Amino acid sequence: MEQTPLAARRWVQITVGLAAFVLVLSLATGVDWSVVLPLAAMVALVDRVFRVPGDRPVAFLVTSPLVIGSFALGGPASAALVAAATLAAPGSSQWIKRLFNAGQYVVAAYVGGWVYLLLGGDVPISASSFPWVVLQFLAAALAFEVVNALFVIVVVSLAERMSPARVYRGMVRENVLPVLMYSLFGLLLAVVWAAGVGWVASLLVLLPLAVARWVFAQFEAQREAYESTIRSLIQAVETKDAYTRGHSERVARASLMIGRRIRMRDDRLESLRYAGTLHDVGKLGVPTRVLQKAGRLSDDEFAAIQLHPVRGREITRELDFLGEAVMGIYHHHERIDGRGYPLGLTGEQIPEFARIIAVADAFDSMTTTRSYRGARSVGEAVAELIACKGTQFDPGMVDALVDAIDQDGWVTITDALPPLVDVPDAADRMEPSFGVDDDDPTAADALAAHRPAAAEPRPGATRDAADCSRGEGRGPSR
């Protein structure tokens, strides 16, 4: 916590203090220990018992329905005490984070329990409570979820210095409905318990919950295997070309900003992230000497560089989990006006993923340090994208990125990069490299001089280095 901003530390202290007050108040008002003790024990132990060996921590916890079910079995005081047992559940190794997590859980459970009571919910629940108890219970579960989310949003926004809206969109929004539906297991627990089965009801309800968690953990393990494959490929590319270090992740992030802005489905967003991350993987098939060469290229060198999208498709097409990401990788150097490569596609002939990545790729290239210039400002990069709308870039994708940056911002990278391997002195290092800088529209004029002397651009193949705005002084700064 030493490096955590003061405001975030204060919020953690407020949360823990409020939770302590709630627990003291709950003990003073009286609780049903026949409910609290067995449920608290299960909350403390269940995620250890049902933990899948080797699986990484996932956000699908069996404890939530146990806490929510206590609303209808013991009321808000009992719910708060049951929630306090999350302090002993598996979690962060840092005690201050565990205190915060348990504290916000206690407050959320207390609020949820009171919402259930204020809506007329019976404690304990009975057969006469139906059917209205379903609505009462869902409202209480929603209150629990909202309070829980508010504590998390505030602490993350203070710790990471992000807007609460951005934290909500990134961490909370997609989980609201699934978590609410998952809470119905808590209602099932309360009904079976109140029917006379008692604490054994917890075991009966935990079985399907444990199966659900196991299935989810298998999904997460498979997803981690996919991520490991992608990380290995990107590490290989970055080892080969230092100028791509971090570039892949930033292109993926900018691509997702565009995808969310155009309301792309969640499953396609995942594929889009893969495509953005792996868009330059074909550079593994380009000789390092050629990839980093500054100066005029031979015919063979030029052809080798422009084959990198084809190589990318060859490397990734057997990875079934990538889906349409493969076509995004293959076509990310196409242009709307048909002057891109490898096929010279035009307009909507170009796959949507490729049109998105082209914009994200150029934007990150312009806002990061290159061998021949410092990083452009976000404003300069946006102006260049706008100037290239309808020629190099899809206007809708440019507008989506600009809107997303206006709303969420963008952090530019200004770290110095190493010199190109083929360049002997500082003066020559001011020349861009076609293999490294082909994604930078501001380098178009200078890159044109790097083509083979006798090479004529093939229609729809090699002319994408021509400036989308016909020059006008947009060559590299000297």
BANU-586556 format. One record per residue (C-alpha): residue number from 1; chain; x, y, z. Coordinates in steps of 0.25 Angstrom, whole numbers, padded with zeros to 4 digits. Layout:
N
[NUM,A,[X,Y,Z]]
...
// end
This chain:
478
[1,A,[0000,0000,0000]]
[2,A,[0012,0009,0001]]
[3,A,[0011,0013,-0014]]
[4,A,[-0004,0014,-0014]]
[5,A,[-0010,0028,-0015]]
[6,A,[-0014,0034,-0002]]
[7,A,[-0028,0036,-0006]]
[8,A,[-0029,0021,-0009]]
[9,A,[-0023,0017,0005]]
[10,A,[-0033,0026,0012]]
[11,A,[-0044,0019,0004]]
[12,A,[-0039,0006,0009]]
[13,A,[-0039,0011,0023]]
[14,A,[-0053,0016,0022]]
[15,A,[-0058,0003,0017]]
[16,A,[-0051,-0005,0028]]
[17,A,[-0056,0004,0038]]
[18,A,[-0070,0004,0033]]
[19,A,[-0070,-0011,0032]]
[20,A,[-0065,-0012,0047]]
[21,A,[-0077,-0002,0051]]
[22,A,[-0087,-0011,0044]]
[23,A,[-0082,-0024,0051]]
[24,A,[-0082,-0018,0064]]
[25,A,[-0097,-0013,0061]]
[26,A,[-0100,-0027,0056]]
[27,A,[-0095,-0034,0069]]
[28,A,[-0103,-0023,0078]]
[29,A,[-0116,-0026,0071]]
[30,A,[-0115,-0041,0072]]
[31,A,[-0113,-0052,0061]]
[32,A,[-0117,-0066,0058]]
[33,A,[-0104,-0074,0061]]
[34,A,[-0111,-0087,0056]]
[35,A,[-0110,-0080,0042]]
[36,A,[-0098,-0071,0044]]
[37,A,[-0088,-0082,0049]]
[38,A,[-0090,-0093,0038]]
[39,A,[-0091,-0083,0026]]
[40,A,[-0079,-0075,0031]]
[41,A,[-0071,-0088,0032]]
[42,A,[-0075,-0091,0018]]
[43,A,[-0071,-0077,0013]]
[44,A,[-0058,-0079,0019]]
[45,A,[-0055,-0093,0014]]
[46,A,[-0063,-0095,0001]]
[47,A,[-0054,-0089,-0009]]
[48,A,[-0042,-0096,-0003]]
[49,A,[-0050,-0110,-0004]]
[50,A,[-0055,-0108,-0018]]
[51,A,[-0042,-0101,-0024]]
[52,A,[-0038,-0108,-0036]]
[53,A,[-0023,-0112,-0036]]
[54,A,[-0015,-0104,-0044]]
[55,A,[-0026,-0094,-0049]]
[56,A,[-0023,-0079,-0047]]
[57,A,[-0032,-0071,-0038]]
[58,A,[-0045,-0068,-0045]]
[59,A,[-0056,-0058,-0042]]
[60,A,[-0067,-0070,-0041]]
[61,A,[-0068,-0071,-0026]]
[62,A,[-0077,-0081,-0018]]
[63,A,[-0077,-0072,-0006]]
[64,A,[-0087,-0061,-0012]]
[65,A,[-0100,-0070,-0012]]
[66,A,[-0097,-0074,0002]]
[67,A,[-0096,-0060,0007]]
[68,A,[-0108,-0055,-0001]]
[69,A,[-0116,-0067,0003]]
[70,A,[-0114,-0063,0018]]
[71,A,[-0123,-0050,0015]]
[72,A,[-0135,-0059,0015]]
[73,A,[-0130,-0068,0027]]
[74,A,[-0125,-0059,0037]]
[75,A,[-0127,-0044,0032]]
[76,A,[-0117,-0033,0031]]
[77,A,[-0109,-0036,0044]]
[78,A,[-0107,-0050,0041]]
[79,A,[-0103,-0047,0026]]
[80,A,[-0092,-0037,0031]]
[81,A,[-0086,-0048,0040]]
[82,A,[-0086,-0058,0029]]
[83,A,[-0080,-0049,0019]]
[84,A,[-0069,-0046,0029]]
[85,A,[-0064,-0060,0028]]
[86,A,[-0059,-0056,0014]]
[87,A,[-0047,-0051,0021]]
[88,A,[-0042,-0066,0023]]
[89,A,[-0046,-0070,0008]]
[90,A,[-0035,-0071,-0002]]
[91,A,[-0031,-0057,-0008]]
[92,A,[-0020,-0047,-0009]]
[93,A,[-0007,-0050,0000]]
[94,A,[-0007,-0035,0004]]
[95,A,[-0015,-0034,0017]]
[96,A,[-0019,-0020,0014]]
[97,A,[-0026,-0025,0001]]
[98,A,[-0033,-0036,0008]]
[99,A,[-0038,-0026,0019]]
[100,A,[-0044,-0017,0008]]
[101,A,[-0050,-0029,0001]]
[102,A,[-0056,-0034,0013]]
[103,A,[-0060,-0020,0018]]
[104,A,[-0068,-0017,0005]]
[105,A,[-0074,-0030,0005]]
[106,A,[-0079,-0028,0020]]
[107,A,[-0086,-0015,0016]]
[108,A,[-0092,-0020,0004]]
[109,A,[-0098,-0032,0011]]
[110,A,[-0104,-0023,0022]]
[111,A,[-0110,-0014,0011]]
[112,A,[-0115,-0025,0003]]
[113,A,[-0121,-0032,0016]]
[114,A,[-0129,-0019,0019]]
[115,A,[-0134,-0017,0005]]
[116,A,[-0140,-0031,0006]]
[117,A,[-0146,-0027,0020]]
[118,A,[-0152,-0014,0015]]
[119,A,[-0158,-0020,0003]]
[120,A,[-0166,-0029,0012]]
[121,A,[-0157,-0042,0011]]
[122,A,[-0160,-0053,0022]]
[123,A,[-0148,-0057,0031]]
[124,A,[-0147,-0069,0031]]
[125,A,[-0154,-0071,0017]]
[126,A,[-0166,-0079,0016]]
[127,A,[-0175,-0086,0006]]
[128,A,[-0185,-0074,0008]]
[129,A,[-0174,-0065,0003]]
[130,A,[-0176,-0069,-0011]]
[131,A,[-0177,-0064,-0022]]
[132,A,[-0173,-0049,-0017]]
[133,A,[-0161,-0054,-0010]]
[134,A,[-0154,-0056,-0024]]
[135,A,[-0155,-0041,-0027]]
[136,A,[-0151,-0037,-0013]]
[137,A,[-0139,-0046,-0013]]
[138,A,[-0135,-0042,-0027]]
[139,A,[-0136,-0027,-0022]]
[140,A,[-0128,-0030,-0010]]
[141,A,[-0117,-0038,-0018]]
[142,A,[-0117,-0026,-0027]]
[143,A,[-0114,-0016,-0016]]
[144,A,[-0103,-0025,-0011]]
[145,A,[-0097,-0025,-0024]]
[146,A,[-0098,-0010,-0026]]
[147,A,[-0092,-0007,-0013]]
[148,A,[-0081,-0017,-0015]]
[149,A,[-0078,-0011,-0029]]
[150,A,[-0078,0004,-0024]]
[151,A,[-0067,0000,-0013]]
[152,A,[-0059,-0006,-0024]]
[153,A,[-0061,0005,-0034]]
[154,A,[-0057,0016,-0024]]
[155,A,[-0044,0009,-0020]]
[156,A,[-0039,0005,-0034]]
[157,A,[-0042,0019,-0039]]
[158,A,[-0035,0025,-0028]]
[159,A,[-0023,0015,-0028]]
[160,A,[-0022,0015,-0044]]
[161,A,[-0026,0030,-0046]]
[162,A,[-0037,0026,-0055]]
[163,A,[-0051,0031,-0057]]
[164,A,[-0061,0023,-0049]]
[165,A,[-0069,0022,-0063]]
[166,A,[-0057,0015,-0069]]
[167,A,[-0055,0006,-0057]]
[168,A,[-0070,0002,-0058]]
[169,A,[-0069,-0001,-0073]]
[170,A,[-0056,-0009,-0072]]
[171,A,[-0059,-0017,-0059]]
[172,A,[-0073,-0017,-0055]]
[173,A,[-0083,-0015,-0066]]
[174,A,[-0082,-0029,-0073]]
[175,A,[-0083,-0036,-0060]]
[176,A,[-0096,-0030,-0055]]
[177,A,[-0106,-0039,-0061]]
[178,A,[-0098,-0052,-0059]]
[179,A,[-0096,-0049,-0044]]
[180,A,[-0110,-0046,-0042]]
[181,A,[-0115,-0059,-0048]]
[182,A,[-0104,-0066,-0041]]
[183,A,[-0110,-0061,-0028]]
[184,A,[-0123,-0069,-0030]]
[185,A,[-0115,-0081,-0024]]
[186,A,[-0116,-0073,-0011]]
[187,A,[-0131,-0074,-0012]]
[188,A,[-0130,-0088,-0014]]
[189,A,[-0121,-0090,-0002]]
[190,A,[-0131,-0082,0007]]
[191,A,[-0143,-0090,0002]]
[192,A,[-0137,-0104,0004]]
[193,A,[-0131,-0100,0018]]
[194,A,[-0145,-0094,0022]]
[195,A,[-0152,-0106,0018]]
[196,A,[-0146,-0114,0030]]
[197,A,[-0133,-0119,0024]]
[198,A,[-0125,-0109,0031]]
[199,A,[-0110,-0107,0029]]
[200,A,[-0110,-0119,0021]]
[201,A,[-0117,-0111,0010]]
[202,A,[-0104,-0104,0008]]
[203,A,[-0097,-0117,0004]]
[204,A,[-0108,-0120,-0006]]
[205,A,[-0108,-0106,-0012]]
[206,A,[-0092,-0106,-0013]]
[207,A,[-0092,-0118,-0021]]
[208,A,[-0097,-0112,-0034]]
[209,A,[-0090,-0099,-0031]]
[210,A,[-0077,-0107,-0030]]
[211,A,[-0079,-0114,-0043]]
[212,A,[-0082,-0100,-0049]]
[213,A,[-0069,-0095,-0044]]
[214,A,[-0061,-0107,-0049]]
[215,A,[-0067,-0105,-0063]]
[216,A,[-0064,-0090,-0062]]
[217,A,[-0050,-0093,-0057]]
[218,A,[-0048,-0102,-0069]]
[219,A,[-0052,-0091,-0078]]
[220,A,[-0042,-0082,-0071]]
[221,A,[-0031,-0092,-0072]]
[222,A,[-0034,-0094,-0087]]
[223,A,[-0034,-0079,-0089]]
[224,A,[-0021,-0078,-0082]]
[225,A,[-0015,-0088,-0091]]
[226,A,[-0019,-0079,-0103]]
[227,A,[-0013,-0067,-0096]]
[228,A,[0000,-0074,-0094]]
[229,A,[0001,-0078,-0109]]
[230,A,[-0001,-0063,-0112]]
[231,A,[0009,-0058,-0102]]
[232,A,[0019,-0068,-0108]]
[233,A,[0017,-0063,-0122]]
[234,A,[0018,-0048,-0118]]
[235,A,[0030,-0051,-0110]]
[236,A,[0037,-0057,-0122]]
[237,A,[0033,-0045,-0131]]
[238,A,[0038,-0035,-0120]]
[239,A,[0051,-0042,-0119]]
[240,A,[0053,-0041,-0134]]
[241,A,[0048,-0026,-0135]]
[242,A,[0050,-0017,-0123]]
[243,A,[0042,-0007,-0130]]
[244,A,[0029,-0015,-0127]]
[245,A,[0031,-0016,-0112]]
[246,A,[0018,-0013,-0106]]
[247,A,[0012,-0009,-0119]]
[248,A,[0004,-0022,-0121]]
[249,A,[-0003,-0020,-0107]]
[250,A,[-0006,-0005,-0110]]
[251,A,[-0012,-0008,-0124]]
[252,A,[-0021,-0019,-0118]]
[253,A,[-0025,-0008,-0107]]
[254,A,[-0028,0002,-0118]]
[255,A,[-0035,-0008,-0126]]
[256,A,[-0044,-0012,-0114]]
[257,A,[-0047,0003,-0112]]
[258,A,[-0052,0003,-0126]]
[259,A,[-0060,-0010,-0125]]
[260,A,[-0067,-0006,-0113]]
[261,A,[-0071,0008,-0119]]
[262,A,[-0077,0001,-0131]]
[263,A,[-0085,-0008,-0121]]
[264,A,[-0078,-0021,-0126]]
[265,A,[-0082,-0034,-0119]]
[266,A,[-0074,-0039,-0107]]
[267,A,[-0070,-0052,-0114]]
[268,A,[-0065,-0044,-0126]]
[269,A,[-0058,-0034,-0117]]
[270,A,[-0049,-0046,-0112]]
[271,A,[-0046,-0050,-0126]]
[272,A,[-0043,-0035,-0129]]
[273,A,[-0033,-0035,-0117]]
[274,A,[-0026,-0047,-0123]]
[275,A,[-0025,-0041,-0136]]
[276,A,[-0019,-0027,-0131]]
[277,A,[-0009,-0035,-0123]]
[278,A,[-0004,-0044,-0134]]
[279,A,[-0006,-0034,-0146]]
[280,A,[0009,-0034,-0148]]
[281,A,[0013,-0048,-0145]]
[282,A,[0016,-0050,-0160]]
[283,A,[0029,-0042,-0157]]
[284,A,[0034,-0055,-0152]]
[285,A,[0035,-0059,-0167]]
[286,A,[0043,-0047,-0171]]
[287,A,[0058,-0047,-0169]]
[288,A,[0063,-0038,-0158]]
[289,A,[0073,-0031,-0167]]
[290,A,[0062,-0028,-0177]]
[291,A,[0051,-0024,-0166]]
[292,A,[0060,-0014,-0160]]
[293,A,[0068,-0009,-0172]]
[294,A,[0068,0006,-0174]]
[295,A,[0070,0011,-0188]]
[296,A,[0067,0006,-0202]]
[297,A,[0061,-0008,-0203]]
[298,A,[0064,-0019,-0214]]
[299,A,[0052,-0025,-0221]]
[300,A,[0053,-0038,-0212]]
[301,A,[0054,-0030,-0199]]
[302,A,[0042,-0022,-0203]]
[303,A,[0034,-0034,-0207]]
[304,A,[0038,-0041,-0194]]
[305,A,[0033,-0029,-0185]]
[306,A,[0020,-0028,-0192]]
[307,A,[0018,-0043,-0190]]
[308,A,[0017,-0042,-0175]]
[309,A,[0002,-0042,-0175]]
[310,A,[0002,-0055,-0183]]
[311,A,[0012,-0061,-0174]]
[312,A,[0003,-0056,-0162]]
[313,A,[-0009,-0064,-0168]]
[314,A,[0000,-0076,-0170]]
[315,A,[0005,-0076,-0156]]
[316,A,[-0009,-0074,-0149]]
[317,A,[-0019,-0081,-0158]]
[318,A,[-0018,-0094,-0151]]
[319,A,[-0021,-0088,-0138]]
[320,A,[-0036,-0090,-0138]]
[321,A,[-0039,-0082,-0126]]
[322,A,[-0035,-0069,-0134]]
[323,A,[-0047,-0070,-0143]]
[324,A,[-0049,-0058,-0151]]
[325,A,[-0036,-0052,-0145]]
[326,A,[-0028,-0059,-0156]]
[327,A,[-0034,-0050,-0167]]
[328,A,[-0032,-0038,-0159]]
[329,A,[-0017,-0041,-0158]]
[330,A,[-0017,-0045,-0173]]
[331,A,[-0023,-0032,-0178]]
[332,A,[-0019,-0021,-0168]]
[333,A,[-0010,-0014,-0178]]
[334,A,[-0021,-0013,-0188]]
[335,A,[-0026,0002,-0191]]
[336,A,[-0040,0007,-0193]]
[337,A,[-0036,0012,-0207]]
[338,A,[-0031,-0001,-0212]]
[339,A,[-0016,0003,-0211]]
[340,A,[-0012,-0006,-0200]]
[341,A,[-0007,-0021,-0200]]
[342,A,[-0007,-0033,-0201]]
[343,A,[-0019,-0033,-0210]]
[344,A,[-0023,-0018,-0212]]
[345,A,[-0037,-0020,-0206]]
[346,A,[-0046,-0007,-0206]]
[347,A,[-0056,-0002,-0196]]
[348,A,[-0065,-0013,-0189]]
[349,A,[-0058,-0024,-0197]]
[350,A,[-0047,-0022,-0186]]
[351,A,[-0052,-0030,-0174]]
[352,A,[-0057,-0022,-0162]]
[353,A,[-0046,-0026,-0153]]
[354,A,[-0035,-0022,-0163]]
[355,A,[-0041,-0008,-0164]]
[356,A,[-0041,-0007,-0149]]
[357,A,[-0027,-0011,-0148]]
[358,A,[-0022,-0002,-0159]]
[359,A,[-0027,0010,-0151]]
[360,A,[-0021,0005,-0138]]
[361,A,[-0008,0001,-0144]]
[362,A,[-0006,0014,-0150]]
[363,A,[-0010,0022,-0137]]
[364,A,[0000,0014,-0128]]
[365,A,[0011,0016,-0139]]
[366,A,[0009,0031,-0139]]
[367,A,[0008,0032,-0124]]
[368,A,[0021,0024,-0121]]
[369,A,[0036,0027,-0123]]
[370,A,[0042,0023,-0136]]
[371,A,[0056,0022,-0141]]
[372,A,[0054,0035,-0148]]
[373,A,[0046,0044,-0139]]
[374,A,[0040,0045,-0125]]
[375,A,[0025,0041,-0122]]
[376,A,[0014,0049,-0128]]
[377,A,[0004,0055,-0119]]
[378,A,[-0010,0049,-0119]]
[379,A,[-0015,0062,-0125]]
[380,A,[-0006,0061,-0137]]
[381,A,[-0009,0046,-0139]]
[382,A,[-0024,0048,-0139]]
[383,A,[-0022,0059,-0149]]
[384,A,[-0014,0050,-0158]]
[385,A,[-0025,0039,-0157]]
[386,A,[-0036,0049,-0160]]
[387,A,[-0028,0054,-0172]]
[388,A,[-0027,0039,-0177]]
[389,A,[-0042,0036,-0175]]
[390,A,[-0048,0030,-0188]]
[391,A,[-0034,0028,-0195]]
[392,A,[-0025,0019,-0185]]
[393,A,[-0035,0017,-0174]]
[394,A,[-0050,0014,-0172]]
[395,A,[-0057,0027,-0167]]
[396,A,[-0066,0020,-0157]]
[397,A,[-0054,0013,-0150]]
[398,A,[-0046,0026,-0150]]
[399,A,[-0058,0033,-0144]]
[400,A,[-0060,0022,-0134]]
[401,A,[-0046,0023,-0129]]
[402,A,[-0046,0038,-0128]]
[403,A,[-0059,0037,-0120]]
[404,A,[-0053,0026,-0111]]
[405,A,[-0040,0034,-0108]]
[406,A,[-0048,0047,-0105]]
[407,A,[-0056,0039,-0095]]
[408,A,[-0045,0030,-0089]]
[409,A,[-0032,0037,-0093]]
[410,A,[-0019,0030,-0097]]
[411,A,[-0005,0029,-0091]]
[412,A,[0006,0031,-0101]]
[413,A,[0019,0024,-0100]]
[414,A,[0032,0032,-0102]]
[415,A,[0043,0022,-0098]]
[416,A,[0055,0023,-0106]]
[417,A,[0057,0011,-0116]]
[418,A,[0070,0005,-0120]]
[419,A,[0077,0008,-0134]]
[420,A,[0074,-0001,-0146]]
[421,A,[0084,-0012,-0148]]
[422,A,[0088,-0008,-0162]]
[423,A,[0090,0007,-0159]]
[424,A,[0104,0011,-0155]]
[425,A,[0103,0025,-0151]]
[426,A,[0093,0035,-0144]]
[427,A,[0091,0043,-0157]]
[428,A,[0086,0030,-0164]]
[429,A,[0077,0026,-0153]]
[430,A,[0068,0038,-0156]]
[431,A,[0063,0029,-0168]]
[432,A,[0051,0021,-0166]]
[433,A,[0051,0006,-0169]]
[434,A,[0040,0001,-0178]]
[435,A,[0039,-0012,-0170]]
[436,A,[0037,-0005,-0157]]
[437,A,[0030,0008,-0161]]
[438,A,[0021,0003,-0172]]
[439,A,[0009,0006,-0162]]
[440,A,[0012,0020,-0160]]
[441,A,[0005,0029,-0170]]
[442,A,[0014,0041,-0166]]
[443,A,[0026,0034,-0172]]
[444,A,[0019,0031,-0185]]
[445,A,[0028,0041,-0194]]
[446,A,[0041,0036,-0188]]
[447,A,[0037,0021,-0189]]
[448,A,[0033,0023,-0204]]
[449,A,[0048,0026,-0206]]
[450,A,[0052,0012,-0200]]
[451,A,[0045,0004,-0211]]
[452,A,[0054,-0003,-0221]]
[453,A,[0058,0007,-0232]]
[454,A,[0052,0000,-0243]]
[455,A,[0039,-0005,-0236]]
[456,A,[0026,0000,-0241]]
[457,A,[0015,-0001,-0231]]
[458,A,[0006,-0013,-0235]]
[459,A,[-0009,-0009,-0235]]
[460,A,[-0015,-0012,-0221]]
[461,A,[-0002,-0017,-0216]]
[462,A,[0010,-0008,-0213]]
[463,A,[0005,0006,-0214]]
[464,A,[0001,0008,-0199]]
[465,A,[0013,0016,-0196]]
[466,A,[0008,0028,-0204]]
[467,A,[0003,0038,-0194]]
[468,A,[-0012,0038,-0193]]
[469,A,[-0013,0053,-0193]]
[470,A,[-0003,0054,-0205]]
[471,A,[0009,0059,-0197]]
[472,A,[0007,0073,-0192]]
[473,A,[0019,0073,-0183]]
[474,A,[0015,0060,-0175]]
[475,A,[0029,0053,-0177]]
[476,A,[0037,0050,-0165]]
[477,A,[0042,0061,-0156]]
[478,A,[0057,0063,-0157]]
// end
